[in-house]
């Protein structure tokens, strides 16, 4: 009976992504679903590179932007589990230079919950600057607080990756890419599918990103008030787009606010948080409960939407924002990945046509939960 259910949901998901690609709504897609440690859905559709017709395979890495913040968060929890530091450790204890301009009270917990009050990078930052780890860390260390740490929530789009990444680098004594490979992706058998900085020699395996046409009647950003906080957090030239996500220097650099992953690699990470996967469990059950409980909620002080964060993961899943058992994060362009305590499901939807919404991922996740959510 179990195999029959698995076969049915595999077929439902495959049919849905085939239709999305055939309709032109998507270009290339991957879906992977684990439940209680077992891979139950692995589906692909479309092309990874429209120029050559190279098809998407289950092992094709996609630049999924913020989805991989979750990998940086998970590494942090693994280090906390080992007693390297704790959530209430002031970042200045690990990274003394970070304490400039009154930031001495910012803790690891604040950084993970997007409440540190350091959401902005200099508006002069270039794409080349993003690839310079030391330059970006120095700029963030010299930043001034936007609010008292822990009093507001606001998405730290770029700064999250450098702050958490530098905490990991200084604690582990090695770059975050190496920590990822040695401690997480390697042990899970997906070292060639989940990256922060991706070796140039591997770039030919990546899906190429394309920007979806703007929907008719979509708002023009230039018509928005110029004093919105989001416009002060990063230059418009660094907003996630295909041009940025296809650049060789960006792809090769450690920029842990984003990353490159296949659907099955990031879904496998969430699965190994919830359960043991082929002998690997990434964090203890006690750590998982603390890491995925709501830590901050409120109106996002940078982007203005309602927001609810655990320690490095948003709380809720697409189609069920009120859920408190699901934790994950979406990426600009419409990809999404999460795990769910209640159902034992971990699911990832990755794609290379960058859309301004999560419609396709919401559809797929709806199918998965309708079929497996009560199992």
C-alpha positions in Angstrom: 0.0 0.0 0.0 2.8 2.4 0.9 4.5 1.9 -2.5 1.2 2.5 -4.2 0.8 5.9 -2.4 4.4 6.8 -3.3 3.9 6.0 -6.9 0.7 8.0 -7.0 2.2 11.1 -5.5 5.2 10.8 -7.8 2.9 10.7 -10.7 0.9 13.6 -9.5 3.9 15.8 -9.0 5.5 14.8 -12.4 2.3 15.6 -14.2 2.1 19.0 -12.5 5.6 20.1 -13.3 5.4 18.8 -16.9 2.3 20.9 -17.4 4.0 24.0 -15.9 6.9 23.6 -18.3 4.7 22.9 -21.3 2.5 25.9 -20.6 5.6 28.2 -20.5 5.0 29.1 -16.8 8.3 27.4 -16.0 11.4 26.4 -17.9 13.2 23.8 -15.8 12.1 22.3 -12.5 13.1 19.8 -9.8 11.0 18.5 -7.0 12.2 16.3 -4.2 10.3 15.0 -1.2 11.4 13.0 1.8 9.2 11.6 4.5 10.5 10.3 7.7 14.0 9.9 6.3 13.1 8.2 3.0 13.1 9.8 -0.5 9.5 9.4 -1.8 9.3 11.8 -4.7 12.1 12.8 -7.2 10.7 14.6 -10.3 12.3 16.8 -13.0 11.0 18.6 -16.0 12.3 21.0 -18.7 15.7 22.3 -19.6 18.6 23.5 -17.5 20.0 25.5 -20.3 17.7 26.8 -23.1 20.6 27.7 -25.3 21.8 24.1 -25.6 18.7 22.2 -24.7 20.5 20.5 -21.8 17.8 18.8 -19.8 17.3 19.1 -16.0 18.4 16.0 -14.1 17.9 15.2 -10.4 21.5 16.2 -9.8 21.5 19.6 -11.6 22.4 22.4 -9.1 20.3 25.6 -9.3 21.3 29.0 -7.9 18.3 29.3 -5.6 19.3 32.5 -3.8 18.0 32.5 -0.2 17.0 28.9 0.0 20.6 28.1 1.1 20.4 30.4 4.1 18.9 27.4 5.7 22.2 25.4 5.2 24.1 28.2 7.0 21.6 28.1 9.8 21.8 24.3 10.1 25.6 24.5 10.4 25.2 27.0 13.2 22.9 24.7 15.1 25.3 21.8 14.6 28.1 23.9 16.2 25.8 25.0 19.0 25.1 21.3 19.6 28.8 20.7 20.0 29.2 23.5 22.5 31.3 25.8 20.3 29.1 28.7 21.3 25.4 29.2 22.1 22.6 31.3 20.8 23.0 34.1 23.3 26.7 34.4 22.7 27.5 38.0 21.7 28.9 38.0 18.2 31.6 40.4 19.4 33.0 37.5 21.6 33.7 35.6 18.4 34.3 38.5 16.0 35.6 41.5 18.0 35.5 44.0 15.2 31.8 43.5 14.8 31.2 45.4 18.0 31.8 48.8 16.4 29.1 51.5 16.6 27.2 50.0 19.5 26.7 46.4 18.1 28.2 44.7 21.2 24.8 43.4 22.3 24.0 41.6 19.0 23.9 37.9 19.7 23.9 34.8 17.4 20.2 34.5 18.3 19.5 38.0 16.9 21.4 37.2 13.7 19.5 34.0 13.1 16.1 35.5 13.8 16.7 38.6 11.5 16.4 40.9 14.5 20.1 42.0 14.8 19.4 45.4 13.4 22.1 45.2 10.8 20.1 44.5 7.6 22.0 46.8 5.2 25.1 46.7 3.1 26.7 49.9 1.7 24.7 51.3 -1.2 28.1 51.5 -3.1 28.5 47.7 -3.0 29.2 46.1 -6.4 28.8 42.5 -7.6 32.6 42.2 -7.3 32.4 43.4 -3.7 30.0 40.7 -2.8 32.7 38.2 -3.8 35.2 39.7 -1.5 34.6 38.1 1.9 37.0 40.2 3.9 35.7 43.5 2.4 32.0 42.6 3.0 32.7 41.5 6.6 34.7 44.7 7.3 31.8 46.8 5.9 29.2 44.9 8.0 31.4 45.2 11.1 31.5 49.0 10.6 27.8 49.3 10.1 25.5 51.2 12.4 22.4 49.6 14.0 19.0 50.3 12.4 17.3 49.3 15.7 18.1 48.0 19.1 18.9 44.2 18.7 15.9 42.0 19.4 13.3 44.7 19.3 12.3 44.5 15.7 12.4 41.9 12.9 13.6 42.8 9.4 15.0 40.6 6.7 18.8 40.6 6.6 18.9 39.7 2.9 22.7 39.9 2.4 24.1 40.5 5.8 22.6 37.3 7.3 25.1 35.2 5.2 28.2 37.1 6.1 27.4 37.5 9.8 26.5 33.8 10.3 29.3 32.8 7.9 31.9 34.8 9.7 30.8 33.3 13.1 31.2 29.8 11.6 34.5 30.7 9.9 36.0 32.1 13.1 34.7 29.3 15.3 35.6 26.4 12.9 38.8 28.0 11.7 37.9 27.4 8.0 35.7 28.9 5.3 32.0 28.1 5.4 32.2 26.2 2.1 34.6 23.8 3.6 32.5 23.4 6.8 29.5 22.8 4.6 31.2 20.0 2.7 32.9 18.4 5.7 30.0 18.5 8.1 26.8 18.5 6.1 26.7 18.0 2.4 29.6 15.4 2.3 28.2 13.2 5.1 24.8 13.3 3.4 26.3 12.3 0.0 25.3 15.5 -1.8 28.7 17.3 -1.7 28.4 17.8 -5.5 24.9 19.2 -5.3 24.9 21.7 -2.4 27.3 24.6 -2.4 27.9 28.2 -1.2 31.0 28.9 -3.4 30.9 26.4 -6.3 34.2 25.5 -8.1 34.4 27.0 -11.6 35.1 23.6 -12.9 31.6 22.6 -11.9 29.7 25.6 -13.3 28.8 23.7 -16.5 26.5 21.5 -14.5 24.4 24.4 -13.3 21.0 25.4 -14.5 21.1 28.8 -16.3 18.7 31.3 -14.8 16.3 33.5 -16.9 14.1 36.3 -15.7 10.4 35.8 -16.3 8.7 38.6 -18.2 7.1 41.1 -15.8 3.3 40.3 -15.4 1.0 42.7 -17.2 0.1 45.5 -14.8 2.9 44.7 -12.4 4.0 47.6 -10.3 7.1 49.5 -11.4 9.7 49.7 -8.6 10.8 53.1 -9.8 7.3 54.4 -8.9 7.7 53.3 -5.3 8.6 55.8 -2.6 12.5 56.2 -2.6 12.6 56.4 1.2 11.4 52.8 1.7 13.8 50.9 4.0 14.3 48.2 1.4 16.0 50.7 -0.9 18.5 51.5 1.9 19.4 47.9 2.6 21.2 47.2 -0.7 21.7 48.8 -4.1 19.1 48.0 -6.7 21.8 46.6 -8.9 22.2 43.7 -6.4 18.5 42.6 -6.3 18.3 38.9 -7.2 18.1 38.5 -11.0 19.4 36.1 -13.7 22.3 38.4 -14.5 23.6 38.2 -10.9 22.9 34.5 -10.6 24.7 33.5 -13.8 28.0 35.3 -13.1 31.0 33.1 -12.7 32.5 35.2 -9.9 29.2 35.2 -7.9 28.8 31.4 -8.4 32.4 30.7 -7.2 32.2 33.0 -4.2 31.0 32.2 -0.7 27.9 34.4 -0.4 25.9 32.4 2.2 22.9 34.6 1.9 22.3 32.3 -1.1 23.6 29.2 -2.6 23.5 26.5 -5.3 21.6 23.3 -4.7 19.5 20.6 -6.3 16.1 20.0 -4.9 17.1 16.6 -3.5 20.1 18.0 -1.7 18.3 20.7 0.2 15.3 18.4 0.9 17.8 15.8 2.2 19.2 18.3 4.6 15.8 19.1 6.1 15.1 15.3 6.2 18.3 14.8 8.2 17.2 17.4 10.6 13.8 15.8 11.2 15.0 12.2 11.2 18.0 10.0 10.5 18.9 9.7 6.8 21.1 6.8 5.9 22.7 6.9 9.3 23.1 10.7 9.4 21.2 13.0 11.7 22.4 16.6 11.7 21.0 17.9 15.0 19.6 16.5 18.2 15.8 16.4 18.6 16.2 18.9 21.5 18.2 21.3 19.3 15.7 20.9 16.5 12.8 21.9 18.7 14.6 25.1 19.9 16.0 26.0 16.5 12.6 25.8 14.7 10.3 27.4 17.4 9.1 30.9 16.7 11.7 33.4 17.9 10.5 36.7 16.4 7.3 37.8 14.7 5.9 41.1 13.5 5.9 43.4 10.5 9.2 43.3 8.7 11.0 46.6 9.2 12.8 46.4 5.9 10.2 44.9 3.5 6.9 45.7 5.3 5.2 42.3 5.2 4.1 40.1 8.2 7.0 38.0 9.2 7.6 35.0 11.5 11.0 33.6 12.1 12.6 30.7 14.0 16.4 30.6 14.3 17.3 30.8 10.7 14.1 29.5 9.1 10.8 31.2 8.4 7.9 29.5 10.1 5.0 28.1 8.1 4.8 26.6 4.6 3.4 27.9 1.3 -0.3 27.5 1.4 -0.4 27.3 5.2 1.3 30.3 6.7 -0.4 29.7 10.0 1.4 26.3 10.4 3.9 26.3 13.2 5.2 22.8 12.6 6.8 23.8 9.2 10.1 25.6 8.9 12.0 26.6 5.8 12.8 29.4 3.5 12.0 30.5 -0.1 14.4 32.0 -2.6 13.9 35.0 -4.8 12.6 33.7 -8.1 10.1 31.3 -6.6 12.0 28.3 -5.3 11.1 27.0 -1.8 12.3 24.3 0.6 11.1 23.3 4.1 10.7 20.6 6.7 7.6 19.8 8.8 7.6 18.2 12.2 3.9 17.2 12.1 4.0 15.2 8.8 7.7 14.2 8.7 7.8 15.7 5.2 10.7 17.7 3.8 10.2 19.1 0.4 12.1 21.3 -2.1 11.0 22.9 -5.4 13.8 24.4 -7.4 13.5 26.2 -10.8 15.4 28.4 -13.2 12.8 30.8 -14.5 12.8 33.6 -11.9 9.2 34.6 -11.2 8.0 37.3 -8.7 5.8 34.8 -6.9 5.7 31.3 -5.4 2.7 30.1 -7.4 4.4 27.0 -8.9 6.0 25.9 -5.6 2.7 26.5 -3.8 0.9 24.2 -6.3 3.4 21.4 -5.9 3.6 21.7 -2.1 -0.2 21.6 -2.0 -0.2 18.3 -4.0 2.4 16.8 -1.7 0.6 17.7 1.5 -2.8 16.5 0.1 -1.3 13.1 -0.7 1.2 12.6 2.2 0.3 15.1 4.9 -1.9 12.7 6.8 0.3 9.7 6.5 
